[in-house]
Amino acid sequence: MENENRIVKESINRLILTLAMPAILGQVLDIAYNLIDGIFIGRWVGTDGLAAIGLTFPLTLINMAVSIMIGTGTSTAIGRHIGRKDRSACNNLFSAGLILTVVINLVLSLIVIGAGGRVLSLMGADPSLSAYAMQYIRIAALGFVFMGIAMLMSDVLRNEGIIKPSIIVMLIGLVGNVVFDVLFIYLFGMGMAGAALATLTAQFLAAAYIIIYYFAKKPSMKFSLGGFGLKYCREIVGGGCGVLLRELVEAGVLIVLNGAILTYGGSINLAAFNIINKLIMMVYMPIGGFAEGLQPIISVNYGAEKTKRLKEAIELALVYSLSYVILAAICGFLFSSSIIGLFSGDRNLLLITSHGLKIMLMSTVFLPFTIIGTVLVQGVGNVKGSIILNLSRQLIFLLPLLFILPGFMGMEGIYYAHILAEIFAAVLALFIMIRYFMKTTAAHPTSS
C-alpha cells in the first residue's frame, strides 16, 4: 500500500507532475504516431488514402470505446479499493478486466471485419472509396485485442505508481509504426494494406512487451481466472460505462459527420477534416493524458475521504490544462500552414485544411472543463454524472447542431457546430463540478 500512502499524503502539485506528466508524454508519443502515419499515407498513398482513413476512424473508435471503458472502469475501481486497503478486490478487478478486454475485443474484430463495409456505405462512401478503406480496416482490426491489453495494463500499473512501462509501450508503438511504415508503405509500396500492417505489428510488439514486463516483475496485483466474477464486471462496467457511451456516441456522430462532409464538401473535404482531426488531437490528447494521471489522485483520495486534497487537485488540473490549450491554440494559428504542408503538396487541400483548422482551434479552449469534470465524476463513482458528461459534447450538443447548421452554412456549419458543442459541454461540466464540491463541503465540512 505504499502507493496509497503517497497519493493521500504527498503534495498535490508534486503528484500531478509525477503522475500526470508521464501520462501526457505517452499521449504526445501517441500523437506523433498518428501524425507520422497520416504523413506517410498523405505523401505516398494520396488524398484518397487520407479520406479512407477518415472513413475507417468510427470503426476504430469501437475498439477504443471498449478498451477505454474497461481500462477506466478497472483502474478507477482499483484506485478506490487501494484507498480502502482491500488488496483482494484489486486482484479480482484486474483479473476480470483483463479477461473482458481479450474476449470482447476479439469478438469486435470479427464484427468489424465482417460488417465494416456496410457501415462505410451508410456514410455515403462510393464503392471505390469504401473498398479502399476496407483494405486498411480488415488488417488493422486484427490488432484490437493488442491495443486493449496494452491500454488496460498501462492503466493498472499507473494506479500502482509504476509509470515507466506505459511510456515504453507508447515508444514501441511510435517507433515501430514509423519503422514499419517505411518498410511496408515506402519500400514495399503496399499502400493502405501496408499502413494497416504497420499499425498491427507495432501494436502486437507493444502488447507483448507489457505482458512480459508485468508477469516477469511479479506485481502486487495478481491475475487469476478465479477472480473473474459478475460483481467485479459490474463494477468495471459501472465505472467505465460513461466512457464507453461517449466513445460509441462519438463513433456514431463521426458516421453522421463523415456523411455530412461528403454531402457538403466531397472527398477532398473529408481528407482535409482527417488532417484537422489529427492536428486537433495535438491539443486534445495531452489533456487526456493529464486526466489519466489525475485519475488515481481523484479515486484514491476519494476512497480515503480526503475532500480538500481532491478539490485542490481539480483546481490545479484546470489551471495547468487551460494554460496548455491556450498556448497550443496560439501556436496552431501561427504555424498551421507549415504543419499542414507535411501531409500533402495538393494546394487546394492545404487551403481547405488551413481554413478549417483555424476555426476548430477556437473550440479547444473549452476542452479542459469537460475533460477534468469527467475525471472527477468517474473517480468518485458517480455513474449518472459520468454518463451525462461523457455524452454531452457529442450526443447532446454536437449531433443536433450537425443536423441544423450545415443546412444553412454548408461546410462552415460543420466547423461551427463543434465550437458551440464545446461551449455548452464546458458550461455543463463546470456546473456539475461546482455542485459536487458544494454538496461535499456541506456534508463533510471538516474533512481533510
VEXLO-127938 format. One line per 3 residues: number of its first residue (from 1); their letters; for each residue y, z, x of C-alpha. Coordinates in nm, 3 decimals, padded with zeros to 5 digits. Each point is the difference from the previous one (the first is absolute). Layout:
BEGIN
NUM> A> Y Z X ~ ...
***
This chain:
BEGIN
1> MEN> 00.000 00.000 00.000 ~ 00.233 -00.043 00.299 ~ 00.163 -00.302 -00.163
4> ENR> 00.073 00.198 -00.319 ~ 00.171 00.276 00.201 ~ 00.215 -00.257 00.177
7> IVK> 00.108 -00.178 -00.321 ~ 00.099 00.321 -00.181 ~ 00.174 00.163 00.299
10> ESI> 00.145 -00.262 00.234 ~ 00.355 -00.135 -00.037 ~ 00.016 -00.262 -00.279
13> NRL> 00.214 -00.230 00.212 ~ -00.251 00.019 00.286 ~ -00.291 -00.058 -00.237
16> ILT> 00.166 -00.309 -00.144 ~ 00.059 -00.141 00.346 ~ -00.354 00.071 00.123
19> LAM> -00.192 -00.098 -00.316 ~ 00.219 -00.268 -00.159 ~ 00.115 -00.187 00.309
22> PAI> -00.352 -00.102 00.113 ~ -00.071 -00.116 -00.356 ~ 00.320 -00.205 00.009
25> LGQ> -00.108 -00.150 00.331 ~ -00.328 -00.096 -00.162 ~ 00.185 -00.174 -00.283
28> VLD> 00.225 -00.179 00.250 ~ -00.312 -00.131 00.172 ~ -00.131 -00.113 -00.338
31> IAY> 00.330 -00.181 -00.062 ~ -00.029 -00.173 00.335 ~ -00.351 -00.110 -00.096
34> NLI> 00.122 -00.151 -00.330 ~ 00.298 -00.172 00.163 ~ -00.207 -00.153 00.280
37> DGI> -00.263 -00.116 -00.249 ~ 00.276 -00.163 -00.208 ~ 00.155 -00.165 00.306
40> FIG> -00.333 -00.153 00.105 ~ -00.065 -00.129 -00.352 ~ 00.356 -00.132 -00.041
43> RWV> 00.004 -00.174 00.338 ~ -00.358 -00.135 00.025 ~ -00.110 -00.029 -00.365
46> GTD> 00.332 -00.076 -00.170 ~ 00.207 00.080 -00.308 ~ -00.300 -00.044 -00.231
49> GLA> -00.184 00.262 00.207 ~ 00.281 00.250 -00.055 ~ -00.002 -00.077 -00.373
52> AIG> -00.379 00.042 -00.013 ~ 00.017 00.340 00.171 ~ 00.259 00.106 -00.258
55> LTF> -00.240 -00.105 -00.276 ~ -00.287 00.206 00.141 ~ 00.206 00.316 00.053
58> PLT> -00.065 00.137 -00.354 ~ -00.374 -00.025 00.071 ~ 00.040 00.185 00.330
61> LIN> 00.202 00.265 -00.183 ~ -00.304 00.082 -00.212 ~ -00.179 00.114 00.314
64> MAV> 00.310 00.185 00.121 ~ 00.033 00.168 -00.341 ~ -00.348 00.149 00.013
67> SIM> 00.020 00.092 00.369 ~ 00.340 00.168 -00.034 ~ -00.111 00.183 -00.316
70> IGT> -00.308 00.144 00.168 ~ 00.183 00.076 00.325 ~ 00.294 00.165 -00.175
73> GTS> -00.215 00.186 -00.253 ~ -00.239 00.125 00.268 ~ 00.265 00.104 00.253
76> TAI> 00.230 00.174 -00.251 ~ -00.295 00.190 -00.150 ~ -00.123 00.098 00.347
79> GRH> 00.352 00.112 00.090 ~ 00.015 00.235 -00.298 ~ -00.341 00.146 00.083
82> IGR> 00.101 00.043 00.365 ~ 00.296 00.203 -00.129 ~ -00.245 00.210 -00.203
85> KDR> -00.241 00.025 00.299 ~ -00.293 -00.153 -00.191 ~ -00.186 -00.195 00.271
88> SAC> -00.308 -00.073 -00.215 ~ 00.212 -00.187 -00.256 ~ 00.163 -00.199 00.283
91> NNL> -00.342 -00.117 00.125 ~ -00.110 -00.104 -00.348 ~ 00.324 -00.186 -00.068
94> FSA> -00.029 -00.194 00.326 ~ -00.361 -00.096 -00.079 ~ 00.085 -00.109 -00.354
97> GLI> 00.301 -00.199 00.120 ~ -00.198 -00.192 00.263 ~ -00.280 -00.088 -00.241
100> LTV> 00.248 -00.117 -00.265 ~ 00.181 -00.213 00.258 ~ -00.311 -00.186 00.110
103> VIN> -00.154 -00.058 -00.343 ~ 00.314 -00.103 -00.190 ~ 00.134 -00.231 00.271
106> LVL> -00.332 -00.181 00.034 ~ -00.001 -00.065 -00.375 ~ 00.362 -00.119 00.013
109> SLI> -00.081 -00.245 00.280 ~ -00.263 -00.166 -00.217 ~ 00.234 -00.017 -00.300
112> VIG> 00.287 -00.154 00.196 ~ -00.225 -00.256 00.168 ~ -00.152 -00.096 -00.336
115> AGG> 00.304 00.007 -00.228 ~ 00.299 -00.039 00.235 ~ 00.050 -00.367 -00.086
118> RVL> 00.054 00.081 -00.368 ~ 00.272 00.252 00.085 ~ 00.180 -00.257 00.217
121> SLM> -00.009 -00.248 -00.288 ~ 00.163 00.260 -00.227 ~ 00.301 00.001 00.234
124> GAD> 00.052 -00.369 -00.061 ~ -00.132 -00.121 00.334 ~ -00.112 -00.363 00.003
127> PSL> -00.365 -00.067 00.101 ~ 00.100 -00.107 00.351 ~ 00.201 00.316 00.077
130> SAY> -00.262 00.219 -00.168 ~ -00.280 -00.149 00.210 ~ 00.211 00.050 00.312
133> AMQ> 00.051 00.367 -00.085 ~ -00.369 00.056 -00.073 ~ -00.085 -00.116 00.354
136> YIR> 00.178 00.315 00.112 ~ -00.099 00.262 -00.258 ~ -00.376 -00.076 -00.004
139> IAA> -00.019 00.107 00.364 ~ 00.270 00.270 -00.003 ~ -00.166 00.179 -00.295
142> LGF> -00.301 00.077 00.220 ~ 00.223 00.243 00.191 ~ 00.099 00.212 -00.301
145> VFM> -00.249 00.275 00.083 ~ 00.110 00.014 00.365 ~ 00.366 00.043 -00.099
148> GIA> -00.094 00.273 -00.247 ~ -00.203 00.199 00.254 ~ 00.275 -00.019 00.263
151> MLM> 00.267 00.112 -00.247 ~ -00.200 00.291 -00.141 ~ -00.112 00.143 00.333
154> SDV> 00.350 -00.037 00.148 ~ 00.142 00.196 -00.295 ~ -00.263 00.274 00.032
157> LRN> 00.055 00.039 00.375 ~ 00.377 00.014 -00.048 ~ -00.049 00.288 -00.244
160> EGI> -00.169 00.189 00.284 ~ 00.295 -00.073 00.229 ~ -00.194 -00.265 00.198
163> IKP> 00.237 -00.295 00.033 ~ -00.113 -00.211 00.298 ~ -00.300 -00.176 -00.165
166> SII> 00.221 -00.128 -00.284 ~ 00.233 -00.164 00.250 ~ -00.290 -00.152 00.194
169> VML> -00.142 -00.144 -00.324 ~ 00.334 -00.172 -00.064 ~ 00.014 -00.128 00.358
172> IGL> -00.350 -00.145 -00.031 ~ 00.104 -00.173 -00.323 ~ 00.317 -00.142 00.158
175> VGN> -00.135 -00.106 00.340 ~ -00.328 -00.121 -00.148 ~ 00.174 -00.210 -00.262
178> VVF> 00.232 -00.160 00.256 ~ -00.286 -00.080 00.238 ~ -00.219 -00.143 -00.276
181> DVL> 00.292 -00.192 -00.155 ~ 00.051 -00.172 00.336 ~ -00.372 -00.066 00.025
184> FIY> -00.078 -00.117 -00.354 ~ 00.331 -00.160 -00.111 ~ 00.161 -00.130 00.318
187> LFG> -00.297 -00.084 00.224 ~ -00.274 -00.083 -00.254 ~ 00.236 -00.144 -00.266
190> MGM> -00.184 00.176 -00.285 ~ 00.312 00.031 -00.221 ~ -00.018 00.238 -00.294
193> AGA> -00.365 00.087 00.068 ~ 00.097 00.092 00.356 ~ 00.279 00.231 -00.122
196> ALA> -00.246 00.176 -00.231 ~ -00.266 00.028 00.268 ~ 00.253 00.151 00.241
199> TLT> 00.091 00.265 -00.257 ~ -00.364 00.076 -00.083 ~ -00.101 00.041 00.365
202> AQF> 00.295 00.229 00.081 ~ -00.072 00.219 -00.305 ~ -00.366 00.033 00.097
205> LAA> 00.090 00.113 00.353 ~ 00.253 00.255 -00.134 ~ -00.253 00.149 -00.242
208> AYI> -00.271 00.010 00.268 ~ 00.231 00.187 00.237 ~ 00.101 00.275 -00.243
211> IIY> -00.358 00.052 -00.122 ~ -00.124 00.042 00.357 ~ 00.294 00.227 00.086
214> YFA> -00.043 00.221 -00.305 ~ -00.369 00.067 00.030 ~ -00.004 00.017 00.382
217> KKP> 00.273 00.268 00.006 ~ -00.183 00.228 -00.245 ~ 00.300 00.060 -00.228
220> SMK> 00.050 00.311 -00.209 ~ -00.068 -00.192 -00.323 ~ -00.364 -00.100 -00.032
223> FSL> -00.143 -00.298 -00.188 ~ -00.299 00.058 -00.226 ~ -00.153 -00.209 -00.278
226> GGF> -00.048 00.327 -00.186 ~ 00.376 00.051 -00.006 ~ 00.041 -00.284 -00.247
229> GLK> 00.061 00.143 -00.347 ~ 00.192 -00.081 -00.317 ~ 00.222 00.306 00.045
232> YCR> 00.134 -00.129 00.332 ~ 00.017 -00.360 -00.120 ~ 00.218 00.112 -00.290
235> EIV> 00.227 00.191 00.237 ~ 00.032 -00.305 00.227 ~ 00.067 -00.239 -00.286
238> GGG> 00.239 00.247 -00.166 ~ 00.204 00.033 00.319 ~ 00.002 -00.372 00.073
241> CGV> 00.000 -00.159 -00.345 ~ 00.377 -00.033 00.001 ~ -00.019 -00.201 00.323
244> LLR> -00.289 -00.207 -00.137 ~ 00.193 -00.087 -00.314 ~ 00.310 -00.079 00.207
247> ELV> -00.188 -00.243 00.225 ~ -00.193 -00.160 -00.288 ~ 00.322 -00.040 -00.193
250> EAG> 00.161 -00.149 00.312 ~ -00.287 -00.250 00.019 ~ 00.050 -00.088 -00.367
253> VLI> 00.377 -00.028 00.042 ~ -00.053 -00.222 00.306 ~ -00.211 -00.233 -00.212
256> VLN> 00.290 -00.024 -00.247 ~ 00.250 -00.025 00.286 ~ -00.189 -00.279 00.177
259> GAI> -00.024 -00.187 -00.328 ~ 00.375 00.038 -00.058 ~ 00.080 -00.118 00.354
262> LTY> -00.222 -00.307 -00.041 ~ 00.168 -00.071 -00.336 ~ 00.361 00.042 00.110
265> GGS> -00.019 -00.090 00.369 ~ -00.328 -00.171 00.091 ~ -00.228 00.055 00.297
268> INL> 00.282 -00.001 00.258 ~ 00.159 00.301 -00.172 ~ -00.340 00.170 -00.010
271> AAF> -00.029 -00.053 00.377 ~ 00.355 00.135 00.042 ~ -00.077 00.308 -00.209
274> NII> -00.311 00.067 00.209 ~ 00.217 00.005 00.314 ~ 00.256 00.222 -00.174
277> NKL> -00.274 00.239 -00.111 ~ -00.128 00.033 00.357 ~ 00.352 00.075 00.128
280> IMM> 00.078 00.248 -00.279 ~ -00.318 00.181 00.102 ~ 00.177 00.072 00.330
283> VYM> 00.222 00.230 -00.205 ~ -00.255 00.119 -00.254 ~ -00.302 00.080 00.217
286> PIG> 00.162 00.243 00.246 ~ 00.111 00.202 -00.304 ~ -00.360 -00.017 -00.121
289> GFA> -00.110 00.125 00.341 ~ 00.256 00.278 -00.024 ~ -00.153 00.093 -00.336
292> EGL> -00.351 00.006 00.150 ~ 00.112 00.249 00.264 ~ 00.189 00.203 -00.261
295> QPI> -00.300 00.025 -00.234 ~ -00.194 00.277 00.183 ~ 00.323 00.200 00.040
298> ISV> 00.049 -00.013 -00.377 ~ -00.358 00.064 -00.111 ~ -00.079 00.279 00.249
301> NYG> 00.326 00.189 -00.060 ~ -00.047 -00.041 -00.375 ~ -00.352 00.144 00.027
304> AEK> 00.141 00.290 00.207 ~ 00.285 00.049 -00.256 ~ 00.275 -00.065 00.258
307> TKR> 00.258 -00.140 -00.243 ~ 00.305 00.023 00.227 ~ -00.176 -00.186 00.280
310> LKE> -00.110 -00.267 -00.246 ~ 00.358 -00.050 -00.119 ~ 00.130 -00.014 00.356
313> AIE> -00.257 -00.268 00.083 ~ 00.111 -00.218 -00.292 ~ 00.369 00.035 00.089
316> LAL> -00.056 -00.091 00.365 ~ -00.227 -00.289 -00.099 ~ 00.272 -00.148 -00.219
319> VYS> 00.263 00.030 00.273 ~ -00.219 -00.167 00.263 ~ -00.131 -00.277 -00.226
322> LSY> 00.341 -00.086 -00.149 ~ 00.149 -00.024 00.349 ~ -00.277 -00.237 00.102
325> VIL> 00.021 -00.238 -00.297 ~ 00.378 -00.034 00.028 ~ -00.029 -00.084 00.371
328> AAI> -00.289 -00.241 -00.066 ~ 00.192 -00.179 -00.277 ~ 00.303 -00.047 00.227
331> CGF> -00.221 -00.146 00.274 ~ -00.163 -00.227 -00.256 ~ 00.336 -00.144 -00.104
334> LFS> 00.107 -00.053 00.362 ~ -00.319 -00.153 00.141 ~ -00.177 -00.154 -00.301
337> SSI> 00.040 -00.363 00.112 ~ -00.151 00.061 00.344 ~ -00.298 00.191 -00.143
340> IGL> -00.072 -00.252 -00.276 ~ 00.008 -00.283 00.253 ~ -00.316 00.138 00.159
343> FSG> -00.205 -00.098 -00.305 ~ 00.089 -00.366 -00.036 ~ 00.222 -00.283 00.113
346> DRN> 00.046 -00.130 -00.357 ~ 00.379 00.023 -00.053 ~ -00.023 -00.003 -00.380
349> LLL> -00.255 00.284 00.006 ~ 00.218 00.200 00.240 ~ 00.312 -00.034 -00.219
352> ITS> -00.187 00.110 -00.315 ~ -00.159 00.294 00.183 ~ 00.327 00.120 00.157
355> HGL> 00.178 00.005 -00.336 ~ -00.278 00.187 -00.178 ~ -00.045 00.251 00.282
358> KIM> 00.364 00.110 -00.010 ~ -00.028 00.072 -00.372 ~ -00.327 00.189 00.038
361> LMS> 00.134 00.213 00.287 ~ 00.251 00.157 -00.238 ~ -00.285 00.149 -00.204
364> TVF> -00.154 00.189 00.294 ~ 00.264 00.276 00.014 ~ -00.149 00.148 -00.319
367> LPF> -00.360 00.009 00.128 ~ 00.001 00.346 00.164 ~ 00.063 00.186 -00.327
370> TII> -00.298 -00.161 -00.173 ~ -00.240 00.029 00.295 ~ 00.086 00.361 00.092
373> GTV> -00.004 00.102 -00.366 ~ -00.346 -00.151 -00.037 ~ -00.131 00.190 00.305
376> LVQ> 00.132 00.324 -00.148 ~ -00.172 -00.033 -00.339 ~ -00.326 -00.118 00.163
379> GVG> 00.003 00.284 00.252 ~ 00.043 00.270 -00.265 ~ -00.272 -00.151 -00.221
382> NVK> 00.234 -00.115 -00.279 ~ -00.217 -00.281 -00.138 ~ 00.237 -00.091 -00.285
385> GSI> 00.304 -00.017 00.228 ~ -00.196 -00.201 00.257 ~ -00.102 -00.258 -00.260
388> ILN> 00.355 -00.033 -00.135 ~ 00.162 -00.045 00.342 ~ -00.268 -00.231 00.133
391> LSR> 00.036 -00.226 -00.303 ~ 00.379 00.015 -00.032 ~ 00.112 -00.266 00.249
394> QLI> -00.249 -00.270 -00.089 ~ -00.120 00.045 -00.358 ~ 00.274 00.193 -00.178
397> FLL> 00.301 -00.173 00.158 ~ -00.081 -00.313 00.203 ~ -00.246 -00.173 -00.234
400> PLL> 00.233 -00.009 -00.306 ~ 00.288 -00.117 00.220 ~ -00.215 -00.286 00.134
403> FIL> -00.049 -00.124 -00.356 ~ 00.372 00.025 -00.079 ~ 00.223 -00.085 00.300
406> PGF> -00.161 -00.322 00.135 ~ 00.051 -00.165 -00.340 ~ 00.375 00.040 00.050
409> MGM> 00.032 -00.010 00.380 ~ -00.303 -00.194 00.128 ~ -00.117 00.108 00.347
412> EGI> 00.309 00.222 00.035 ~ -00.126 00.201 -00.296 ~ -00.327 00.071 00.182
415> YYA> 00.187 00.151 00.294 ~ 00.247 00.202 -00.207 ~ -00.283 00.136 -00.214
418> HIL> -00.126 00.177 00.315 ~ 00.339 00.164 00.063 ~ 00.030 00.137 -00.353
421> AEI> -00.360 00.124 00.000 ~ 00.056 00.193 00.325 ~ 00.318 00.163 -00.137
424> FAA> -00.166 00.112 -00.324 ~ -00.309 00.133 00.182 ~ 00.213 00.194 00.252
427> VLA> 00.197 00.170 -00.279 ~ -00.326 00.100 -00.173 ~ -00.151 00.138 00.323
430> LFI> 00.313 00.201 00.078 ~ -00.007 00.150 -00.349 ~ -00.369 00.101 00.035
433> MIR> 00.056 00.158 00.344 ~ 00.302 00.203 -00.115 ~ -00.183 00.112 -00.314
436> YFM> -00.307 00.109 00.200 ~ 00.196 00.217 00.244 ~ 00.211 00.154 -00.277
439> KTT> -00.317 00.106 -00.183 ~ -00.174 00.120 00.316 ~ 00.301 00.203 00.115
442> AAH> 00.032 00.160 -00.342 ~ -00.371 00.091 -00.008 ~ -00.019 00.124 00.363
445> PTS> 00.351 00.104 00.106 ~ -00.122 00.198 00.304 ~ -00.267 -00.245 00.120
448> S> 00.025 -00.062 00.375
***
